[in-house]
Structures are given as structure tokens and as C-alpha cells.
Amino acid sequence: MAEYPLDWTVLPVDRPLYEAEVDLSGPVADYDAHLSVMRDAAVRLPAVTNQTWKSRAGS
């Protein structure tokens, strides 16, 4: 499991964490790789089920 320690001394006190100048390339790349593996392992829906979902989403 990857770890991405934060240097709490450089994080802003008065702004949200997502606004901090922290390099997120490692965690984002890991998350993208995880999603890729999950998509590859997912079972495709039958065409009829897929059409039903699409028709309900449009209504």
C-alpha cells in the first residue's frame, strides 16, 4: 500500500486542504490505476439492461 505523508507544518491553517500546494500526482495516479483495474474486471451489462438504464436516465 502506498503512503503519502503530509508535512503538516506547510499546510495552510486558514484554507482548505485541497488549496494547499501539495503534490497530488502520486495519489491521483494510484487512484486512476485503481479505477482502470476495476473497469477491466467489471462484468458488462447485457444490452437490454443497458438500454433500460439509458431510457430511465433520460426521463
HELIX and SHEET records of a PDB file:
HELIX    1   1 LEU A   17  GLU A   19  5                                   3    
HELIX    2   2 SER A   25  ALA A   41  1                                  17    
HELIX    3   3 ALA A   47  GLY A   58  1                                  12    
END                                                                             
